[in-house]
Amino acid sequence: MYDLSRNETLLVCDALKGVWRKLEDPDVSPLGLPVAEVERAIKSDGLDQKWQVDPEALRKKLFMLDESESRHLVEAVRRFWEHTEHTIDKALRAAGLL
């Protein structure tokens, strides 16, 4: 569903940790949420450096997501964080991100 590399996916998971709670607010649209949170995390936390990701390439990929895909991505990140007892790759697979 997503054309993200493993490191791009990990950056998104890192940036969106806890963000799914925002979707409980009916005034918050999932469209643009991943992009906004990833951009914020790159600027404030240097996640592009941490995960060795080209921020512009990732931004373009995230902008291509429609509302349903954005919501699904945020939900998949939530599932990823629910599987932290596993290795990273097992957690990514369990969340449907790998």
Secondary structure, 3 states (H helix, E strand, C coil): CCCCCHHHHHHHHHHCCCHHHHHHCCCCCCCCHHHHHHHHHHHHHCHHHHCCCCHHHHHHHHHCCCHHHHHHHHHHHHHHHCCCCCCHHHHHHHCCCC
